[in-house]
Amino acid sequence: MSFIKKLKSTFGNSNSGQLASHSDSTDAIIETIEQQPFAISEANVLYAGLNELGGYYFFQTVIVGAFHIKTKKGATLSIVGTNVRLELDSDSLEFESDPTDIKYRQITKIDFQVEAIDAAKIQQSKLQTLVLTCKKQELTFTIYDSDKEK
């Protein structure tokens, strides 16, 4: 299967005949996306990773689920774990959710700036929760443990 077909099937295309109910579950999202989730909330799945580009670090996130936003004021991400508590600001102040072909499911991509010293803390700590604050919305994610879910 080509990369484009995999991507379309992951997020649902109009030819697939798939329609999620309004209460699209995190289990349904996890089953349709091949990547390992980083964290989950009640109606959203967070895929994330720490990346470095030219000496600058970014915590890149993709939120899939019911979360829908359009903002010009940015977002903050609170990271809480053993021996670490960080507040990260979004790299861009302006971003918005994109709809998918699966009804009531959105994709939101947000990158957060991370200082080099904080990047090391994130990698060395056992993270517990992430809290995304954007406009007047607040999403609390718990770290996904695939062993617990099975």
C-alpha positions in Angstrom: 0.0 0.0 0.0 1.4 3.4 -1.0 2.2 6.1 1.6 -0.7 8.3 0.3 -3.2 5.5 0.6 -2.0 4.7 4.1 -2.3 8.3 5.1 -5.8 8.5 3.6 -6.9 5.3 5.3 -5.5 6.5 8.6 -7.5 9.7 8.7 -10.4 8.2 6.7 -11.3 9.1 3.2 -14.7 9.6 1.7 -14.4 6.4 -0.3 -13.9 4.2 2.8 -17.5 4.5 4.0 -16.3 5.0 7.6 -18.2 7.4 9.7 -17.4 7.7 13.4 -20.2 8.5 15.8 -20.2 11.8 17.6 -18.6 10.1 20.5 -15.5 9.0 18.6 -13.5 7.0 21.1 -9.8 7.2 21.8 -9.6 3.4 21.2 -11.0 4.0 17.7 -8.4 6.7 17.0 -5.5 4.5 18.3 -6.7 1.6 16.2 -6.7 3.6 13.0 -3.3 5.3 13.4 -0.2 3.2 13.2 2.0 5.4 15.4 2.3 4.8 19.2 0.3 7.4 21.1 2.2 9.6 23.5 -0.8 10.5 25.8 -4.6 10.4 25.8 -7.4 12.5 27.2 -11.1 11.8 27.4 -11.8 12.4 23.7 -8.4 13.0 22.1 -5.1 11.2 21.4 -1.8 13.1 21.5 1.1 12.0 19.3 4.3 13.8 20.2 8.0 13.7 20.0 11.1 15.9 20.9 13.0 17.0 17.8 16.1 19.1 17.3 16.7 21.3 14.3 19.9 23.4 14.1 20.5 23.4 17.8 16.9 24.4 18.6 14.6 21.9 20.3 10.9 21.5 19.6 8.3 19.3 21.3 6.1 18.5 18.3 2.5 17.5 18.9 -0.4 16.2 16.9 -3.8 16.0 18.6 -6.4 13.8 17.0 -10.0 13.7 18.2 -12.7 16.1 19.3 -10.4 19.0 20.1 -11.2 21.9 17.8 -9.5 25.3 17.9 -8.6 28.4 15.8 -6.4 30.9 17.5 -4.0 33.8 17.0 -2.9 33.8 20.7 -0.9 30.6 20.9 -1.0 27.8 23.5 0.9 26.6 26.5 1.8 23.1 27.4 2.4 22.1 31.0 4.5 19.0 31.4 4.5 17.3 34.8 6.6 14.3 35.7 9.0 13.0 38.3 11.5 15.8 39.0 10.2 18.0 36.2 7.5 20.6 35.8 7.8 22.7 32.6 5.7 25.4 30.9 6.2 25.5 27.2 4.9 28.1 24.8 3.8 27.3 21.3 6.2 28.1 18.5 3.5 29.8 16.5 0.8 32.0 17.9 -1.6 31.2 15.0 -2.8 27.7 14.3 -6.1 25.9 13.8 -7.6 22.4 13.7 -8.1 20.6 10.4 -11.1 18.4 9.8 -10.8 14.8 8.7 -13.1 12.8 6.6 -14.1 10.9 9.7 -17.0 12.8 11.1 -16.4 14.8 14.3 -12.6 14.1 14.2 -10.1 16.9 14.0 -6.3 17.1 13.7 -4.4 19.9 15.4 -0.6 20.3 15.0 1.2 22.4 17.5 5.0 22.8 18.1 6.4 24.0 21.3 9.7 25.6 21.9 12.0 23.8 24.3 15.3 25.0 25.8 18.2 22.5 25.5 18.4 22.1 29.3 14.7 21.4 29.4 14.9 18.9 26.5 17.3 16.9 28.6 14.9 17.0 31.6 12.0 15.7 29.4 14.1 12.8 28.1 15.3 11.8 31.5 12.1 12.1 33.4 9.1 9.8 33.7 6.3 12.0 32.5 2.9 11.7 34.0 0.6 14.4 32.6 0.4 17.1 30.0 -2.0 20.0 30.2 -2.7 22.0 27.0 -4.2 25.4 27.5 -5.4 27.3 24.5 -7.9 30.2 24.5 -10.4 29.2 27.3 -9.9 25.4 26.6 -7.9 23.1 28.8 -7.1 19.5 27.9 -5.4 17.2 30.4 -3.6 14.2 28.9 -2.2 11.2 30.8 0.8 9.4 29.4 -0.3 6.4 27.3 0.9 3.1 28.6 0.3 0.4 26.0 0.8 -2.4 28.6 -2.0 -1.0 30.8 -4.4 -0.7 27.8 -4.1 -4.3 26.7 
